[in-house]
């Protein structure tokens, strides 16, 4: 005899279904209200740049903000960029009628992002100066990638309905419900950008990664950082110059993202270098485990920054004698975090 068909679960009565859905609707409504309140709090009059400060919003004239941002970059230029200051920032009456350079473009575009994008307006000035404003991360070739990246990514963010820093991080990386519509790795290159080992320092600036269509971990990380900065998210390259402090073991770089004053910095890899990763789970990264960070730990980790006043250096495995990139020592954070994985 044929087996009887399983009994169908009767549908929930409509009043009960509405009762069960009410908390979800309330949570969504609360999130929408908080989002609108934050936008209102961070809004400024036209041509004014918002800065969060002591629970309030300081509105600064755009031209004055440009002066302050430019002064910060010039005061912290790496030695090899000082000789190219005019090339980077431009000067009146420049060649071919141009009076600007790629650093000046980064200044203007990063401030424009603050005025236009709600998540960008949340970044405080100190974090902004170090991790949104700069035109470069390491000692990679200086190229005018920001306009290209912003032009490609803003439509993706609008189509995905991105509203928070986390939304932007995932949409840009292709980890979101609308990923089929594109990501950084498909939007800026004729073919999907992929991971190819052993490319640094041949291919690690953003335009080279876009042109060749591939890069190793450093190039993928630099491009991902530049893309996030182009749409107002604070991001930085972070990594180890040598696993267990042994050069023969190889190096690795990934990305840290500033998620707001409540959550601080979290880390993730550009999707070509690491699949299925999140901001909330350190242990979903292939390298975050006791094998790479034992007890006692012997793997150093540093993040790159632009402010030269700290005295800490970001060590570059491909240029070990170069101490021109300032850094933040993140060794203790990764040692304690990854030991628990």
NUKOLLO-588463 format. One record per residue (C-alpha): residue number from 1; z, x, y. Coordinates in steps of 0.001 Angstrom, whole numbers, plus 500000, padded with zeros to 6 digits. Each point is the difference from the previous one (the first is absolute). Layout:
BEGIN
NODE  pos      up    east   north
NODE  NUM       Z       X       Y
...
This chain:
BEGIN
NODE  pos      up    east   north
NODE    1  500000  500000  500000
NODE    2  499299  501235  503511
NODE    3  503029  501189  501919
NODE    4  501195  497494  502585
NODE    5  499205  500911  503582
NODE    6  502996  501219  501964
NODE    7  501558  497400  502206
NODE    8  499035  500304  503635
NODE    9  502799  500572  502457
NODE   10  500100  496952  502248
NODE   11  499441  500731  503667
NODE   12  503012  500114  502246
NODE   13  500588  496892  502081
NODE   14  498729  500528  503527
NODE   15  503443  499666  501668
NODE   16  501438  502642  497652
NODE   17  497014  502309  500563
NODE   18  500410  499712  503772
NODE   19  503699  500736  499627
NODE   20  499269  503174  498027
NODE   21  497378  501163  502496
NODE   22  502190  499374  503026
NODE   23  501753  503437  499922
NODE   24  496629  501772  499809
NODE   25  498676  498003  502930
NODE   26  503176  500681  501975
NODE   27  499755  503731  499306
NODE   28  496356  500065  501094
NODE   29  500862  498051  503154
NODE   30  502858  502380  500786
NODE   31  497702  503022  499506
NODE   32  497445  498448  502350
NODE   33  502662  499343  502636
NODE   34  501334  503548  499736
NODE   35  496482  501383  500294
NODE   36  499284  497938  503117
NODE   37  503356  500955  501526
NODE   38  499314  503688  499379
NODE   39  496555  499745  501568
NODE   40  501478  498291  503051
NODE   41  502779  502578  500246
NODE   42  497575  502914  499860
NODE   43  497366  498518  502302
NODE   44  499325  501481  503428
NODE   45  497785  499052  502931
NODE   46  496370  501105  499958
NODE   47  499434  503752  500199
NODE   48  503637  500706  499123
NODE   49  501100  501849  496844
NODE   50  503014  498621  498059
NODE   51  502817  502293  498840
NODE   52  503010  498725  498042
NODE   53  503179  501344  501551
NODE   54  503632  498985  499372
NODE   55  499051  496578  498691
NODE   56  497694  499273  502907
NODE   57  496377  500744  500879
NODE   58  499120  502460  502722
NODE   59  496552  499388  501493
NODE   60  498298  503140  501338
NODE   61  496849  500191  502092
NODE   62  497111  501095  497783
NODE   63  498978  502935  502225
NODE   64  503576  501311  500075
NODE   65  500215  499632  496221
NODE   66  496791  502034  499691
NODE   67  501525  502734  502169
NODE   68  503183  500121  497907
NODE   69  498128  500035  496679
NODE   70  497590  502680  501178
NODE   71  502875  502139  501254
NODE   72  501721  499754  496596
NODE   73  496881  501115  498137
NODE   74  499294  502890  502372
NODE   75  503604  501197  499835
NODE   76  499845  500133  496202
NODE   77  496473  501289  499365
NODE   78  499683  502306  496986
NODE   79  499074  503561  501014
NODE   80  496442  499656  498681
NODE   81  499468  496855  502101
NODE   82  501212  501456  503277
NODE   83  496794  501957  500518
NODE   84  498094  496742  499502
NODE   85  502087  497861  502356
NODE   86  497070  499059  502220
NODE   87  497889  499169  496951
NODE   88  502784  497806  498626
NODE   89  500949  498207  503207
NODE   90  496890  500329  502176
NODE   91  499795  500598  503721
NODE   92  498235  498337  502946
NODE   93  496318  500808  500156
NODE   94  499759  501024  496383
NODE   95  496834  500849  498102
NODE   96  497537  497108  499507
NODE   97  502043  497848  502336
NODE   98  502986  499851  497654
NODE   99  503433  500514  501471
NODE  100  501992  499409  496856
NODE  101  500695  501558  496595
NODE  102  501320  498827  496636
NODE  103  503667  500450  500976
NODE  104  499452  497864  503101
NODE  105  498284  497373  497845
NODE  106  503023  499982  497670
NODE  107  502323  499493  502980
NODE  108  498075  497033  501363
NODE  109  499396  498337  496640
NODE  110  503588  500369  498792
NODE  111  501316  498402  503197
NODE  112  497392  497248  499831
NODE  113  501170  499260  496453
NODE  114  503566  499561  501269
NODE  115  498810  497355  502446
NODE  116  497839  498120  497489
NODE  117  501712  500202  496596
NODE  118  503515  498579  499448
NODE  119  501001  502519  497308
NODE  120  498908  502895  502237
NODE  121  502198  498786  502857
NODE  122  503089  500329  497759
NODE  123  499707  503784  499677
NODE  124  502503  501764  502312
NODE  125  498784  502701  502330
NODE  126  501350  502973  498054
NODE  127  498425  498883  496730
NODE  128  496805  499062  501832
NODE  129  499669  503434  501636
NODE  130  500349  501870  496716
NODE  131  498221  497692  497557
NODE  132  497535  497653  501750
NODE  133  498818  501860  503086
NODE  134  498879  503383  498561
NODE  135  496311  500693  499425
NODE  136  500697  502078  496849
NODE  137  502588  500396  497244
NODE  138  499685  503600  498769
NODE  139  497494  502770  500728
NODE  140  496983  497918  498957
NODE  141  496813  499976  502100
NODE  142  500434  497971  503193
NODE  143  497571  497073  499894
NODE  144  499592  496709  501836
NODE  145  500833  497792  497011
NODE  146  502307  497489  501680
NODE  147  497326  497742  501564
NODE  148  498099  499882  496699
NODE  149  503143  499169  498026
NODE  150  501271  497337  502383
NODE  151  496594  498343  500191
NODE  152  499789  499778  496222
NODE  153  503595  498897  499358
NODE  154  500765  497396  502659
NODE  155  497615  497416  498469
NODE  156  501632  500542  496597
NODE  157  503453  499477  501495
NODE  158  498920  496862  501846
NODE  159  498368  498525  496892
NODE  160  503099  500742  497920
NODE  161  502336  498471  502585
NODE  162  502056  503205  500294
NODE  163  503079  499561  502186
NODE  164  502498  502666  498942
NODE  165  500019  503741  499445
NODE  166  500149  499455  496238
NODE  167  497016  497645  500179
NODE  168  497961  502659  501785
NODE  169  500992  502762  497568
NODE  170  498909  497936  497010
NODE  171  496803  498573  501513
NODE  172  498799  503424  501149
NODE  173  500765  501442  496550
NODE  174  498389  497100  498121
NODE  175  503252  498635  498522
NODE  176  499812  496382  501130
NODE  177  498633  496623  498973
NODE  178  496804  500501  502012
NODE  179  499356  503551  498749
NODE  180  496655  498857  498616
NODE  181  498872  499668  503610
NODE  182  500472  503710  500582
NODE  183  502483  502742  500864
NODE  184  499999  503368  501733
NODE  185  498475  501541  496888
NODE  186  496936  497738  500095
NODE  187  499657  499094  503689
NODE  188  499220  503406  501512
NODE  189  497732  501597  497395
NODE  190  496724  499029  498308
NODE  191  501691  500421  496611
NODE  192  503627  499405  499076
NODE  193  502075  503075  500864
NODE  194  501555  501502  496893
NODE  195  502441  502722  499004
NODE  196  498572  503393  499086
NODE  197  502411  502827  499301
NODE  198  499856  503479  501479
NODE  199  498309  499147  503325
NODE  200  502478  501342  502564
NODE  201  499135  501718  502327
NODE  202  496285  499230  499451
NODE  203  500319  496226  500465
NODE  204  503197  498762  501623
NODE  205  499277  498797  503522
NODE  206  499249  496264  500255
NODE  207  496325  500283  500933
NODE  208  499302  502393  497115
NODE  209  501693  497654  497535
NODE  210  497876  497143  501360
NODE  211  496772  502027  499939
NODE  212  500463  501457  496511
NODE  213  501586  496845  498625
NODE  214  502885  501828  498344
NODE  215  503015  502233  500602
NODE  216  503031  501280  498145
NODE  217  503554  498884  500737
NODE  218  500213  501705  503403
NODE  219  496716  498603  501289
NODE  220  500770  496523  498657
NODE  221  503414  500120  501699
NODE  222  498647  501257  503332
NODE  223  497357  497253  500036
NODE  224  502528  497304  499097
NODE  225  502391  501203  502731
NODE  226  497198  500053  502572
NODE  227  498922  496500  498992
NODE  228  503512  498595  500348
NODE  229  500476  501691  503360
NODE  230  496666  498587  501178
NODE  231  501460  496500  499632
NODE  232  503406  500806  501456
NODE  233  502100  500824  496910
NODE  234  502209  503100  500069
NODE  235  499102  502217  497035
NODE  236  500252  503651  498998
NODE  237  498847  502389  497286
NODE  238  502795  501140  497690
NODE  239  499987  502235  496962
NODE  240  501118  503065  498120
NODE  241  498301  503395  500313
NODE  242  500943  500731  496361
NODE  243  501658  498044  497220
NODE  244  503284  501714  499088
NODE  245  499173  502497  502751
NODE  246  497513  501738  497687
NODE  247  496514  500393  501491
NODE  248  498327  499916  496589
NODE  249  501341  496474  499454
NODE  250  497827  498668  502815
NODE  251  500703  497967  503109
NODE  252  499767  496319  500905
NODE  253  499822  497856  503138
NODE  254  500538  496291  500569
NODE  255  500812  497647  502904
NODE  256  503160  498690  501640
NODE  257  499941  496830  502105
NODE  258  502556  498877  502583
NODE  259  500795  496361  499125
NODE  260  502301  499138  502893
NODE  261  503514  500825  501175
NODE  262  501585  498158  497081
NODE  263  498141  501745  497159
NODE  264  498876  503299  501504
NODE  265  497577  502160  498005
NODE  266  498475  499093  496625
NODE  267  497342  501857  498038
NODE  268  496747  499145  498283
NODE  269  496750  501737  499040
NODE  270  496530  499184  501170
NODE  271  498552  497793  497266
NODE  272  497415  502524  498712
NODE  273  502874  502408  499280
NODE  274  502440  497515  498485
NODE  275  499462  496560  498498
NODE  276  502272  496966  500136
NODE  277  502606  501389  502389
NODE  278  502297  498116  502361
NODE  279  502190  500780  502988
NODE  280  503154  498589  498419
NODE  281  500106  501798  496635
NODE  282  500189  503819  500188
NODE  283  499750  500186  496215
NODE  284  496461  498612  499829
NODE  285  498657  503369  501235
NODE  286  498965  502342  497191
NODE  287  501896  502931  501495
NODE  288  503289  498305  500943
NODE  289  502106  500803  496940
NODE  290  502522  502572  498754
NODE  291  497215  502133  498503
NODE  292  498760  500791  503514
NODE  293  503395  499732  501730
NODE  294  502640  501211  497505
NODE  295  503715  500453  500527
NODE  296  500526  502461  501569
NODE  297  496747  499470  501894
NODE  298  497594  502892  500560
NODE  299  497014  498139  501544
NODE  300  499815  500204  503818
NODE  301  498461  497085  501949
NODE  302  498992  499902  503660
NODE  303  498358  497427  502259
NODE  304  497685  501054  502828
NODE  305  500699  499045  503607
NODE  306  498666  500927  503462
NODE  307  503165  500753  501992
NODE  308  500475  503767  499949
NODE  309  503624  499938  501136
NODE  310  501684  499734  496619
NODE  311  499466  503517  498658
NODE  312  499048  498625  496562
NODE  313  496572  500900  498581
NODE  314  497730  497942  497749
NODE  315  498779  502577  497410
NODE  316  496316  499759  499026
NODE  317  499135  501186  496504
NODE  318  496412  500801  501046
NODE  319  501175  502029  503031
NODE  320  503463  501328  499084
NODE  321  500346  502421  502940
NODE  322  499247  497288  502551
NODE  323  503247  498770  501566
NODE  324  498367  498027  502829
NODE  325  500552  496497  498577
NODE  326  503488  498620  500784
NODE  327  501792  498212  497213
NODE  328  502900  497884  498813
NODE  329  501951  501147  496938
NODE  330  499927  497070  497550
NODE  331  501200  501934  496954
NODE  332  503396  498317  499688
NODE  333  498521  496509  500296
NODE  334  497514  500528  497165
NODE  335  502482  501911  497851
NODE  336  502497  497131  500088
NODE  337  497431  497184  499886
NODE  338  497798  501292  497179
NODE  339  502870  501217  497837
NODE  340  500893  496328  499478
NODE  341  496542  499108  498631
